[in-house]
Amino acid sequence: MPSTVTTLLTAPLPESKLAKHLLCAVLLLLSITAHAAPILTVTSNQGAISLNGFSDLIEDANKLYRIDDILSTAVNRQFRPAESGDFNLSQSIGRYWFRFTLSNTSNEIIQQLLQVMPVDLNAAQLYTEAGQHIAPMSTDDLIRTETLFSIPVNANSSTSYYLSLEYPFDRQLELTLHDYTSFLGDVSQREFLNALFFGILINLLVFNLINAVLHRDSLFLITAIYALLVISGQVTAWGYIGAPQGLLPPWNGYGLILVILGISLVDLVYALRLPVFPLGNPGRWPTIIRLLIIVDIVGVALSIIGNDTTAVITIYTLFPLNSIALLFIALSSFFQTYNRLIFYYIVARILIVLILSLTMFSYSLSIITATSTNLILIFLATVTGTTHTALLIVRHHQRERKQNLDEQSITILGAVNRAKTDILARITHDIRTPMSAMLGVSELLQETRLTANQEDHVRTLQRSGHELLQLLEEASQATRFNENDIELSNELLSVPEIIDESVSGFRNIAAEQSLEFICDIDSNVNEKLIGDSSRIRQLLSHVMNNAFEHYESGYILLKVYSSSLKQGLLNFELSHRGKPFSTLEKLALNGSTSEQDGIINTRLAIVSQLIARMNGSAAVRTSPTGVHTLRFSIQLGVPNNDDVNTLQIRTGLLSNKRLLVVDSNQTFCKVVSKQCSNWGMPAFTANSDSAAIATIRNQSLLNAPIDIILIDHTLPGGGLTLAQRIYDETKDQRNTPIGLMLAHANIIFDRDKLRAAGIRRVLSKPLTGIALRSALLAECHFDANAVSHLPDQYQTDALTLNSLECLIAEDNPTNAQVLTRMLSSLGITVHRVENGQQAVNIFMRKRFDVVIMDIEMPIMDGDEATRQIRQFEKDEERERTPIIGLTANALDEQRDSYLRAGMDLHLVKPIRLWELAEAIKRWTGYQKNKS
């Protein structure tokens, strides 16, 4: 059989009992030494020492042991040295028992502090080896709550201590032994770091809030919200408010959960608004980021509804998902654009993600403590906020630099465009001047005896000449107009007056085409608003021109009303029957027609740009009845009542004055009735002769006779005939109605026939509310000078004036000759001078009823001459004489300068005879007496 070698364990035991006892004692000591942690020798200045390597452990899963049980020999033998993984507490273990032994080799008692972290433990009980309980120290005097035990270590002794811990979550445990000096140093260092982070975050918060207000950039506000969330997380995690719980899960309550998810959500919003994708070709990246934002919002809801485990899973899922997605989007965008701002974002993002990943990996392996991990997380959040702010500053500086470069480019382009405009104005003037003479002579030629062929030739000449002028006007508008050159001025203006001026400019065209143009301004439109009157006139001019071009039948209706949703927002609707809007015209209105497609309607393209600059919108629609409507809106400012002396027009004389409107157009009758009701005037309407006569007779029987009659001259049977019939029937009554005739501007009535029919005044179509109100007030003997800029502000009786003295200042002999013949044909006495200086001199010596002033003249131009005449009138207290400007320059900017110089009207060459007659009649009341 095999032999065995005697070993220590198999050898026979000594026979002596003493030897047996000694051997057992040695074996017991060896066993105890092999299964116990080393003793920690403390000194008065040893600093902070972790107890991880000096602790023994018992895991009491079912919480069976109390301190008496732990001190018993049987249980005490169950302690084993704690390993590094044992300090990652598990919620499955109900209670942990730690044992550590402190040795003091000095001759003095050494006072030690045991710090237990995390602080939010449900139970932390410390006992001596004699079973004596050591109560935790009060930390009310500290900035935040701590779990501290004061341990006195006696001189020349070794003492074991037992620590009982209970915690319902998985968390890393830290047991640190301090002397008092090292503890205070650690606390001071920790609070200094926290104060540093607080200071940086508060500065970021204030800085971003200020910039959000100054630059009106919402991204600064988003970054400020981010800084505020990080501050809230730091305050809650470190226990400045409530119990300390750290930034690592799990957490008590929903506070930190919402803060952390809010930080993730704000980070996504920042990336969307920065943006981290190219603006020119964003692709689907904005949609992906918006989907991530929605997912984060759903995650917030789930975290609130669910339990703590749901919140932890949500955060651990969303944070990596968001980080990877944003990094991928930024990288993809950078390789498309090579944008420097996105590059900075990518670098910062990669560094933060790497540090965060290394931190969490080290924490999971217990390489770093929870305290260090929390500090690194706060540091990364602070760095992220600082990076966001720095990127915003860089972006703002880039925008400012680009804006400065753009302004320089605009300045250069503006100078070039102004030079082009000046050249174009000169060319326009040089072409219009001879054409004015040509078309003027053709007007005079029509007044002579001509054969049928000669009349046809003259009409062809005039039509071709006006078509050439229209083409010249379109070319000048297209060449000089640039949306970037538009600078809107802000001035106090009257919308009804601007509309009246714009509409009056189309009276001649309406007369030529014999069409009805109805203007309906709602009573809720403010009398005074703030805006650019020149651009509004330009806008109205273009849309009205377009309506006249499309018109074929019926009438044109302009409706103006205020928005009930927003102050200062005016809505315009211009309707007509005729040609519909073409596809290219609709594209031009939308501003979406490219240069490759070509804009066939330059006028509507300009309209679109003007509306856009006034923060409005435009659209077209066609009704089932064939009415085509252009609807657009513009935003104007609303003045403060304290700052504006609103013109109060006294309409007391019109109150209770009964007006009868006789017109076959029912829409016009409704509009006039609505306007009169706003002035306190009862209005009656009639669409035929018989209805008008019946209304007058009925009102007389009711002892409420009609005071004023407005008759359209185009009535079947003739408006003048009806007026004569009404006058014959009412002339013997106590209150004979005041007769007003409504006619197109090219209709000339016999003065004697007007008197015989009781007509006091002829009003030109189209009739606006201001023109009607002015005429009614004038006929009711109201002082028209109380209303500024009204057509009848000059006191001249249209039916009693026999002749007119007119001063013409014109340097071109041909144009002067044509003007002289035109005015002479109207029965007006003409005095002609060749420049502005001569005009001023003769005006000071002689009184004139009207002045026709050319703009561009040698020695002194028309602008300066008008200013000197107005100053002379002011010094001599003379009545204001109407001055009509005459120029070949058709640009709107010059028009405003002429009106500011003191001119009352600006006519563009060539001037037609009846257009000149209408202007003189409007501003003086003069009308040629055919008798």
C-alpha angles and dihedrals in degrees: 000000000000119000125234130213117233111241134182092269096042098039117104116267119247114269093228116094091214091056090050093053093047092051093050091050091052092049091049092050091048090051094049092046092051093052103042133082117245120269116255114227110208130204133188093256106029094122123210116346125182114228092211092105096038102052136096121207143210119184107214098192096177097035092244100144130079125186092270090055092047091053092052116104094239095054094036089061089060094069114110130187110275116242127208093263091054090072091065096089118217126209089221089070108076097199137008124208117200124188125194132168124217122199127198115195094176128092094243135070110259117210115216134184122218112206117197119197138222092049096205095077116143093221132011113169124175124199136180123232087261090060094254114150118233112207119220117255121255110251099185091119092058123087092245137015119280134181103228134163124194111222120188111202111204122229118272094000144107120221131184121217130197123212121196117200133182124184129164096207139058107262139147114254125218122194112184129176116209139178111225094258095052092046093054090047092051092048092049092049092048094049091046090056091047091048089050092053091044091052093049093047094047090050089051090049095051094040093052093045091052092048091047089058096041098045098027089228114149091202090071088054091050090053090049089054089051091053090048091052092050090050089051091050093049093048092050098041096051094046100248083132114032125336119337112255106158130227094279122089143294104057135188111240130347100285100094092035092058092043093052094046089045090055089052091048094049089049089058093047090051091053090049095050099039085045120227091193129067113273093210095056109012095161113184096327095101089051092050092050091048089051089052089051090052090049090051091050089051088049090055090052093048091049091054095045097040132057131269092276091056091052093050092048091047094051095044088051101043099044096057091039093053094044094050093044095049092045092050093047092049093048092049091049093047093055088053099047107013086219112181093215092055089047091057089048091052094049093049091045095051093049092049093047092048094049091045092050093048091047095052091044091051091047092051089054091046090242091131129029128247090251092056091045092053091050091051091049092052089047092052092047090051092048090050092053091047091049092050091051093046091051090051091051091050091048091049092050090048090052092047090050091048090047091052091049090048091049090051090049091047090050091052092044090046091055090049092047092048089052089049090048092051091050091047091049090052092049090047091049093047092050097042095050097065091035090055089058093045095050092041091055089048088053090053091044090059089060091062130076108280135171120243092259092048091051090050091050092050092050090049090050092051094045093050092046093052092046089054090051091049091052089048090051093049091049093049092049093049094046099048102035118095124160091220090057094057112110112180116213123209116226137145109267142170112232095199090052092049090049090048091052092047094047093046089058089065097050091098093050090047089051093050092051094036091227131149117243113189122192118200114185113181118232092236091068107110115248091222128034137158122249147094107303093189093056092045090053090048091050094049091046092056097046092046091049089052092050092051090051092052096042117111107153144356115024142304117247125198115193122187123185139154124249116251091209102054132028117242094016108131123196122205127193119187113186132184142161116236137055115021123230112275124230093254091049090053090049090049090053090050090049090232101113110113127217089250092059091046125224108251092183108054090174094063092045088057089046090054093051094047092050091048092051089052090053093248138124137227135209139164130216139175122216124219088252091061099257111145115207131191108201121189138157136206131195117231131178124256115224123225113254090227092058101044128064097212114211108249108207111207106227095164091115090060094051112117092359107142115226126194116201114199111191134130090223107088094193091058090049091052092049093050091046091053092049092049092050088058089057093049094255121137106227128202126191134206129181098196143030094257093050091050093050091047092051092050092050094046092051091049090053089050089052089241102106124190112263101190132024123199110194128186110225092215093068115130105270092022131287093239090055090053091047090052091050093049092046092051089051097046105030093095093050123100095249112034110197118250108246121221122179123208115207143145118272095251094058113101118195129202107254094219092052091051091052091047091053093048094247111153100176139018114216119204124232132271092052119201128196093252093051092049094046091048092051093048092049092047092051089048088057094251117158100255091194088077088072114066124223096007119149095242100047092118113083107234125132108228095208101043101046110101101183142359134227109220128185116207121196107190127142097195108086095206094051091043090053092049092048091048092053092047093051092044089053087057091053095253123143110233131208114186131201130174104225144018095261092057089047092055092046096051093042090058091053101041137034119239131188095215138006124211107199126190111214104216110052134140124258093014125015126221094259095059093040090054092050092052092047091051091048090050091051090050094049094046093040091234124162113265112266117213112249117196115199117219121195143148090223110102099182117123095223092062091047092062092048090053092052091048089053089062105268117140099207137016118211122188120220133279096057121200119218098241091042089057090046091051092050092051092046091050096052101033106021089235119148128174114258106224092194 
